[in-house]
């Protein structure tokens, strides 16, 4: 039976995380919300597995850059590398973040419904706690072991100023 989960807390990311993957700006897709799912469809297992200097094969990231705007779907790598056409690196800096963990009845529910709702909740929580967020980016984190559960789980990170 599905039990809705949502946990919000402040965490510290101890080391920079370099994400490398496909990016929306150079994809040829329209720069809008509907293209985000298409980006994930384009990010195949072959691309993931052939990413040079890949660190963790069990976590995928989406980096939402709010000022550019851009959306990068990728994996962690050990070093910034020269980007192939259609790819981009982004460094998630070490520091404090608001982490919101949540689940969905299925993957579609988690990413189409819960993701946006939980992001709004996290921002409201930060405001109530008098925590100022750095709105340059939002990070979506998809750990394979929780995304593949019967009721999939993921989390988002919001950098704190």
Biotite code that builds the C-alpha atoms (Angstrom):
import biotite.structure as struc

atoms = struc.array([
    struc.Atom([0.000, 0.000, 0.000], chain_id="A", res_id=1, res_name="UNK", atom_name="CA", element="C"),
    struc.Atom([1.283, 3.455, -0.943], chain_id="A", res_id=2, res_name="UNK", atom_name="CA", element="C"),
    struc.Atom([2.251, 5.754, 1.926], chain_id="A", res_id=3, res_name="UNK", atom_name="CA", element="C"),
    struc.Atom([3.201, 9.228, 0.851], chain_id="A", res_id=4, res_name="UNK", atom_name="CA", element="C"),
    struc.Atom([6.627, 10.349, 2.105], chain_id="A", res_id=5, res_name="UNK", atom_name="CA", element="C"),
    struc.Atom([8.102, 13.815, 2.345], chain_id="A", res_id=6, res_name="UNK", atom_name="CA", element="C"),
    struc.Atom([11.089, 14.819, 4.462], chain_id="A", res_id=7, res_name="UNK", atom_name="CA", element="C"),
    struc.Atom([12.722, 18.249, 4.403], chain_id="A", res_id=8, res_name="UNK", atom_name="CA", element="C"),
    struc.Atom([16.030, 19.007, 6.116], chain_id="A", res_id=9, res_name="UNK", atom_name="CA", element="C"),
    struc.Atom([19.250, 21.001, 5.808], chain_id="A", res_id=10, res_name="UNK", atom_name="CA", element="C"),
    struc.Atom([22.275, 18.955, 4.744], chain_id="A", res_id=11, res_name="UNK", atom_name="CA", element="C"),
    struc.Atom([25.904, 19.667, 3.925], chain_id="A", res_id=12, res_name="UNK", atom_name="CA", element="C"),
    struc.Atom([27.439, 18.446, 0.671], chain_id="A", res_id=13, res_name="UNK", atom_name="CA", element="C"),
    struc.Atom([31.074, 17.948, 1.669], chain_id="A", res_id=14, res_name="UNK", atom_name="CA", element="C"),
    struc.Atom([32.727, 17.923, -1.772], chain_id="A", res_id=15, res_name="UNK", atom_name="CA", element="C"),
    struc.Atom([31.954, 19.404, -5.173], chain_id="A", res_id=16, res_name="UNK", atom_name="CA", element="C"),
    struc.Atom([30.007, 17.098, -7.480], chain_id="A", res_id=17, res_name="UNK", atom_name="CA", element="C"),
    struc.Atom([30.721, 17.453, -11.193], chain_id="A", res_id=18, res_name="UNK", atom_name="CA", element="C"),
    struc.Atom([27.747, 16.459, -13.353], chain_id="A", res_id=19, res_name="UNK", atom_name="CA", element="C"),
    struc.Atom([28.217, 15.795, -17.066], chain_id="A", res_id=20, res_name="UNK", atom_name="CA", element="C"),
    struc.Atom([25.417, 15.048, -19.482], chain_id="A", res_id=21, res_name="UNK", atom_name="CA", element="C"),
    struc.Atom([23.035, 16.180, -22.176], chain_id="A", res_id=22, res_name="UNK", atom_name="CA", element="C"),
    struc.Atom([21.891, 19.769, -22.010], chain_id="A", res_id=23, res_name="UNK", atom_name="CA", element="C"),
    struc.Atom([18.685, 21.350, -23.222], chain_id="A", res_id=24, res_name="UNK", atom_name="CA", element="C"),
    struc.Atom([20.229, 24.525, -24.676], chain_id="A", res_id=25, res_name="UNK", atom_name="CA", element="C"),
    struc.Atom([22.123, 22.584, -27.340], chain_id="A", res_id=26, res_name="UNK", atom_name="CA", element="C"),
    struc.Atom([19.569, 19.790, -27.840], chain_id="A", res_id=27, res_name="UNK", atom_name="CA", element="C"),
    struc.Atom([17.541, 21.500, -30.555], chain_id="A", res_id=28, res_name="UNK", atom_name="CA", element="C"),
    struc.Atom([14.434, 21.024, -28.420], chain_id="A", res_id=29, res_name="UNK", atom_name="CA", element="C"),
    struc.Atom([12.232, 23.960, -27.416], chain_id="A", res_id=30, res_name="UNK", atom_name="CA", element="C"),
    struc.Atom([13.349, 25.562, -24.153], chain_id="A", res_id=31, res_name="UNK", atom_name="CA", element="C"),
    struc.Atom([10.233, 24.669, -22.176], chain_id="A", res_id=32, res_name="UNK", atom_name="CA", element="C"),
    struc.Atom([8.909, 22.291, -19.531], chain_id="A", res_id=33, res_name="UNK", atom_name="CA", element="C"),
    struc.Atom([7.647, 19.729, -22.081], chain_id="A", res_id=34, res_name="UNK", atom_name="CA", element="C"),
    struc.Atom([11.201, 19.151, -23.338], chain_id="A", res_id=35, res_name="UNK", atom_name="CA", element="C"),
    struc.Atom([12.501, 17.951, -19.958], chain_id="A", res_id=36, res_name="UNK", atom_name="CA", element="C"),
    struc.Atom([11.003, 14.457, -20.244], chain_id="A", res_id=37, res_name="UNK", atom_name="CA", element="C"),
    struc.Atom([12.266, 14.234, -23.826], chain_id="A", res_id=38, res_name="UNK", atom_name="CA", element="C"),
    struc.Atom([15.771, 14.984, -22.518], chain_id="A", res_id=39, res_name="UNK", atom_name="CA", element="C"),
    struc.Atom([15.544, 11.957, -20.217], chain_id="A", res_id=40, res_name="UNK", atom_name="CA", element="C"),
    struc.Atom([14.323, 9.806, -23.120], chain_id="A", res_id=41, res_name="UNK", atom_name="CA", element="C"),
    struc.Atom([17.369, 10.885, -25.151], chain_id="A", res_id=42, res_name="UNK", atom_name="CA", element="C"),
    struc.Atom([19.724, 10.098, -22.261], chain_id="A", res_id=43, res_name="UNK", atom_name="CA", element="C"),
    struc.Atom([20.088, 6.387, -23.009], chain_id="A", res_id=44, res_name="UNK", atom_name="CA", element="C"),
    struc.Atom([21.969, 3.664, -21.125], chain_id="A", res_id=45, res_name="UNK", atom_name="CA", element="C"),
    struc.Atom([24.591, 3.683, -23.904], chain_id="A", res_id=46, res_name="UNK", atom_name="CA", element="C"),
    struc.Atom([25.273, 7.366, -23.300], chain_id="A", res_id=47, res_name="UNK", atom_name="CA", element="C"),
    struc.Atom([25.410, 6.902, -19.525], chain_id="A", res_id=48, res_name="UNK", atom_name="CA", element="C"),
    struc.Atom([27.702, 3.888, -19.728], chain_id="A", res_id=49, res_name="UNK", atom_name="CA", element="C"),
    struc.Atom([30.089, 5.522, -22.211], chain_id="A", res_id=50, res_name="UNK", atom_name="CA", element="C"),
    struc.Atom([30.505, 8.744, -20.203], chain_id="A", res_id=51, res_name="UNK", atom_name="CA", element="C"),
    struc.Atom([34.246, 9.210, -19.604], chain_id="A", res_id=52, res_name="UNK", atom_name="CA", element="C"),
    struc.Atom([35.426, 9.445, -15.980], chain_id="A", res_id=53, res_name="UNK", atom_name="CA", element="C"),
    struc.Atom([32.048, 8.389, -14.611], chain_id="A", res_id=54, res_name="UNK", atom_name="CA", element="C"),
    struc.Atom([32.009, 8.033, -10.816], chain_id="A", res_id=55, res_name="UNK", atom_name="CA", element="C"),
    struc.Atom([28.781, 6.461, -9.608], chain_id="A", res_id=56, res_name="UNK", atom_name="CA", element="C"),
    struc.Atom([26.694, 4.251, -11.810], chain_id="A", res_id=57, res_name="UNK", atom_name="CA", element="C"),
    struc.Atom([23.806, 4.283, -9.340], chain_id="A", res_id=58, res_name="UNK", atom_name="CA", element="C"),
    struc.Atom([22.829, 7.983, -9.287], chain_id="A", res_id=59, res_name="UNK", atom_name="CA", element="C"),
    struc.Atom([21.577, 10.252, -12.054], chain_id="A", res_id=60, res_name="UNK", atom_name="CA", element="C"),
    struc.Atom([21.171, 14.015, -11.787], chain_id="A", res_id=61, res_name="UNK", atom_name="CA", element="C"),
    struc.Atom([19.153, 16.762, -13.385], chain_id="A", res_id=62, res_name="UNK", atom_name="CA", element="C"),
    struc.Atom([20.520, 20.270, -12.966], chain_id="A", res_id=63, res_name="UNK", atom_name="CA", element="C"),
    struc.Atom([17.954, 23.018, -13.526], chain_id="A", res_id=64, res_name="UNK", atom_name="CA", element="C"),
    struc.Atom([19.820, 26.237, -14.253], chain_id="A", res_id=65, res_name="UNK", atom_name="CA", element="C"),
    struc.Atom([17.365, 29.040, -13.666], chain_id="A", res_id=66, res_name="UNK", atom_name="CA", element="C"),
    struc.Atom([19.257, 32.051, -15.013], chain_id="A", res_id=67, res_name="UNK", atom_name="CA", element="C"),
    struc.Atom([20.443, 30.621, -18.351], chain_id="A", res_id=68, res_name="UNK", atom_name="CA", element="C"),
    struc.Atom([17.864, 28.734, -18.566], chain_id="A", res_id=69, res_name="UNK", atom_name="CA", element="C"),
    struc.Atom([19.137, 25.217, -19.115], chain_id="A", res_id=70, res_name="UNK", atom_name="CA", element="C"),
    struc.Atom([18.510, 21.646, -17.968], chain_id="A", res_id=71, res_name="UNK", atom_name="CA", element="C"),
    struc.Atom([21.284, 19.063, -17.797], chain_id="A", res_id=72, res_name="UNK", atom_name="CA", element="C"),
    struc.Atom([20.626, 15.336, -17.362], chain_id="A", res_id=73, res_name="UNK", atom_name="CA", element="C"),
    struc.Atom([23.730, 13.420, -16.417], chain_id="A", res_id=74, res_name="UNK", atom_name="CA", element="C"),
    struc.Atom([25.948, 11.518, -14.046], chain_id="A", res_id=75, res_name="UNK", atom_name="CA", element="C"),
    struc.Atom([28.811, 12.413, -11.733], chain_id="A", res_id=76, res_name="UNK", atom_name="CA", element="C"),
    struc.Atom([32.297, 12.468, -13.256], chain_id="A", res_id=77, res_name="UNK", atom_name="CA", element="C"),
    struc.Atom([35.730, 12.803, -11.646], chain_id="A", res_id=78, res_name="UNK", atom_name="CA", element="C"),
    struc.Atom([36.790, 15.893, -13.587], chain_id="A", res_id=79, res_name="UNK", atom_name="CA", element="C"),
    struc.Atom([35.444, 18.579, -15.876], chain_id="A", res_id=80, res_name="UNK", atom_name="CA", element="C"),
    struc.Atom([35.999, 17.430, -19.403], chain_id="A", res_id=81, res_name="UNK", atom_name="CA", element="C"),
    struc.Atom([35.781, 19.005, -22.792], chain_id="A", res_id=82, res_name="UNK", atom_name="CA", element="C"),
    struc.Atom([32.128, 18.805, -23.693], chain_id="A", res_id=83, res_name="UNK", atom_name="CA", element="C"),
    struc.Atom([31.064, 16.951, -26.791], chain_id="A", res_id=84, res_name="UNK", atom_name="CA", element="C"),
    struc.Atom([28.381, 18.634, -28.894], chain_id="A", res_id=85, res_name="UNK", atom_name="CA", element="C"),
    struc.Atom([25.111, 18.542, -26.970], chain_id="A", res_id=86, res_name="UNK", atom_name="CA", element="C"),
    struc.Atom([26.786, 17.908, -23.618], chain_id="A", res_id=87, res_name="UNK", atom_name="CA", element="C"),
    struc.Atom([27.706, 20.142, -20.709], chain_id="A", res_id=88, res_name="UNK", atom_name="CA", element="C"),
    struc.Atom([29.410, 19.970, -17.298], chain_id="A", res_id=89, res_name="UNK", atom_name="CA", element="C"),
    struc.Atom([28.113, 21.642, -14.162], chain_id="A", res_id=90, res_name="UNK", atom_name="CA", element="C"),
    struc.Atom([29.763, 21.657, -10.753], chain_id="A", res_id=91, res_name="UNK", atom_name="CA", element="C"),
    struc.Atom([27.469, 21.340, -7.757], chain_id="A", res_id=92, res_name="UNK", atom_name="CA", element="C"),
    struc.Atom([29.464, 23.225, -5.143], chain_id="A", res_id=93, res_name="UNK", atom_name="CA", element="C"),
    struc.Atom([30.119, 21.868, -1.670], chain_id="A", res_id=94, res_name="UNK", atom_name="CA", element="C"),
    struc.Atom([27.997, 23.642, 0.910], chain_id="A", res_id=95, res_name="UNK", atom_name="CA", element="C"),
    struc.Atom([24.645, 23.693, 2.651], chain_id="A", res_id=96, res_name="UNK", atom_name="CA", element="C"),
    struc.Atom([21.462, 22.635, 0.876], chain_id="A", res_id=97, res_name="UNK", atom_name="CA", element="C"),
    struc.Atom([17.836, 22.066, 1.660], chain_id="A", res_id=98, res_name="UNK", atom_name="CA", element="C"),
    struc.Atom([17.091, 18.447, 0.816], chain_id="A", res_id=99, res_name="UNK", atom_name="CA", element="C"),
    struc.Atom([13.529, 17.327, 0.160], chain_id="A", res_id=100, res_name="UNK", atom_name="CA", element="C"),
    struc.Atom([13.032, 13.560, -0.153], chain_id="A", res_id=101, res_name="UNK", atom_name="CA", element="C"),
    struc.Atom([9.733, 12.251, -1.473], chain_id="A", res_id=102, res_name="UNK", atom_name="CA", element="C"),
    struc.Atom([8.033, 9.405, -3.278], chain_id="A", res_id=103, res_name="UNK", atom_name="CA", element="C"),
    struc.Atom([5.216, 8.751, -5.714], chain_id="A", res_id=104, res_name="UNK", atom_name="CA", element="C"),
    struc.Atom([2.700, 6.040, -6.487], chain_id="A", res_id=105, res_name="UNK", atom_name="CA", element="C"),
    struc.Atom([4.741, 5.374, -9.640], chain_id="A", res_id=106, res_name="UNK", atom_name="CA", element="C"),
    struc.Atom([7.528, 7.063, -11.570], chain_id="A", res_id=107, res_name="UNK", atom_name="CA", element="C"),
    struc.Atom([5.134, 9.192, -13.619], chain_id="A", res_id=108, res_name="UNK", atom_name="CA", element="C"),
    struc.Atom([3.348, 10.439, -10.482], chain_id="A", res_id=109, res_name="UNK", atom_name="CA", element="C"),
    struc.Atom([6.677, 11.171, -8.798], chain_id="A", res_id=110, res_name="UNK", atom_name="CA", element="C"),
    struc.Atom([8.095, 13.317, -11.625], chain_id="A", res_id=111, res_name="UNK", atom_name="CA", element="C"),
    struc.Atom([4.905, 14.833, -13.070], chain_id="A", res_id=112, res_name="UNK", atom_name="CA", element="C"),
    struc.Atom([2.980, 15.620, -9.884], chain_id="A", res_id=113, res_name="UNK", atom_name="CA", element="C"),
    struc.Atom([5.029, 15.241, -6.722], chain_id="A", res_id=114, res_name="UNK", atom_name="CA", element="C"),
    struc.Atom([8.254, 16.848, -7.993], chain_id="A", res_id=115, res_name="UNK", atom_name="CA", element="C"),
    struc.Atom([6.801, 20.327, -8.519], chain_id="A", res_id=116, res_name="UNK", atom_name="CA", element="C"),
    struc.Atom([4.648, 20.146, -5.384], chain_id="A", res_id=117, res_name="UNK", atom_name="CA", element="C"),
    struc.Atom([7.596, 19.102, -3.198], chain_id="A", res_id=118, res_name="UNK", atom_name="CA", element="C"),
    struc.Atom([9.804, 21.819, -4.656], chain_id="A", res_id=119, res_name="UNK", atom_name="CA", element="C"),
    struc.Atom([7.180, 24.403, -3.668], chain_id="A", res_id=120, res_name="UNK", atom_name="CA", element="C"),
    struc.Atom([6.938, 22.880, -0.184], chain_id="A", res_id=121, res_name="UNK", atom_name="CA", element="C"),
    struc.Atom([10.722, 23.028, 0.262], chain_id="A", res_id=122, res_name="UNK", atom_name="CA", element="C"),
    struc.Atom([10.820, 26.701, -0.735], chain_id="A", res_id=123, res_name="UNK", atom_name="CA", element="C"),
    struc.Atom([7.955, 27.501, 1.635], chain_id="A", res_id=124, res_name="UNK", atom_name="CA", element="C"),
    struc.Atom([9.708, 25.562, 4.419], chain_id="A", res_id=125, res_name="UNK", atom_name="CA", element="C"),
    struc.Atom([12.925, 27.538, 3.791], chain_id="A", res_id=126, res_name="UNK", atom_name="CA", element="C"),
    struc.Atom([11.030, 30.819, 4.005], chain_id="A", res_id=127, res_name="UNK", atom_name="CA", element="C"),
    struc.Atom([9.363, 29.761, 7.279], chain_id="A", res_id=128, res_name="UNK", atom_name="CA", element="C"),
    struc.Atom([12.783, 28.774, 8.672], chain_id="A", res_id=129, res_name="UNK", atom_name="CA", element="C"),
    struc.Atom([14.212, 32.117, 7.489], chain_id="A", res_id=130, res_name="UNK", atom_name="CA", element="C"),
    struc.Atom([16.672, 30.340, 5.203], chain_id="A", res_id=131, res_name="UNK", atom_name="CA", element="C"),
    struc.Atom([17.670, 32.225, 2.055], chain_id="A", res_id=132, res_name="UNK", atom_name="CA", element="C"),
    struc.Atom([18.048, 30.114, -1.049], chain_id="A", res_id=133, res_name="UNK", atom_name="CA", element="C"),
    struc.Atom([20.411, 30.635, -3.940], chain_id="A", res_id=134, res_name="UNK", atom_name="CA", element="C"),
    struc.Atom([17.987, 30.476, -6.863], chain_id="A", res_id=135, res_name="UNK", atom_name="CA", element="C"),
    struc.Atom([20.612, 29.903, -9.549], chain_id="A", res_id=136, res_name="UNK", atom_name="CA", element="C"),
    struc.Atom([19.841, 26.200, -9.718], chain_id="A", res_id=137, res_name="UNK", atom_name="CA", element="C"),
    struc.Atom([17.764, 23.323, -8.435], chain_id="A", res_id=138, res_name="UNK", atom_name="CA", element="C"),
    struc.Atom([19.122, 19.792, -8.373], chain_id="A", res_id=139, res_name="UNK", atom_name="CA", element="C"),
    struc.Atom([17.091, 16.643, -8.935], chain_id="A", res_id=140, res_name="UNK", atom_name="CA", element="C"),
    struc.Atom([18.758, 13.469, -7.669], chain_id="A", res_id=141, res_name="UNK", atom_name="CA", element="C"),
    struc.Atom([17.638, 10.025, -8.808], chain_id="A", res_id=142, res_name="UNK", atom_name="CA", element="C"),
    struc.Atom([19.345, 7.209, -6.829], chain_id="A", res_id=143, res_name="UNK", atom_name="CA", element="C"),
    struc.Atom([18.784, 4.012, -8.813], chain_id="A", res_id=144, res_name="UNK", atom_name="CA", element="C"),
    struc.Atom([18.000, 1.897, -5.730], chain_id="A", res_id=145, res_name="UNK", atom_name="CA", element="C"),
    struc.Atom([15.098, 4.178, -4.711], chain_id="A", res_id=146, res_name="UNK", atom_name="CA", element="C"),
    struc.Atom([13.841, 5.113, -8.180], chain_id="A", res_id=147, res_name="UNK", atom_name="CA", element="C"),
    struc.Atom([13.303, 1.411, -8.897], chain_id="A", res_id=148, res_name="UNK", atom_name="CA", element="C"),
    struc.Atom([11.208, 0.728, -5.766], chain_id="A", res_id=149, res_name="UNK", atom_name="CA", element="C"),
    struc.Atom([7.535, -0.180, -6.084], chain_id="A", res_id=150, res_name="UNK", atom_name="CA", element="C"),
    struc.Atom([6.814, 3.377, -4.896], chain_id="A", res_id=151, res_name="UNK", atom_name="CA", element="C"),
    struc.Atom([9.802, 5.246, -6.317], chain_id="A", res_id=152, res_name="UNK", atom_name="CA", element="C"),
    struc.Atom([11.694, 7.853, -4.307], chain_id="A", res_id=153, res_name="UNK", atom_name="CA", element="C"),
    struc.Atom([14.027, 10.699, -5.202], chain_id="A", res_id=154, res_name="UNK", atom_name="CA", element="C"),
    struc.Atom([15.187, 13.978, -3.720], chain_id="A", res_id=155, res_name="UNK", atom_name="CA", element="C"),
    struc.Atom([15.900, 17.574, -4.683], chain_id="A", res_id=156, res_name="UNK", atom_name="CA", element="C"),
    struc.Atom([18.591, 19.910, -3.411], chain_id="A", res_id=157, res_name="UNK", atom_name="CA", element="C"),
    struc.Atom([18.281, 23.683, -3.118], chain_id="A", res_id=158, res_name="UNK", atom_name="CA", element="C"),
    struc.Atom([21.502, 25.626, -2.451], chain_id="A", res_id=159, res_name="UNK", atom_name="CA", element="C"),
    struc.Atom([21.438, 27.895, 0.594], chain_id="A", res_id=160, res_name="UNK", atom_name="CA", element="C"),
    struc.Atom([23.019, 31.365, 0.426], chain_id="A", res_id=161, res_name="UNK", atom_name="CA", element="C"),
])
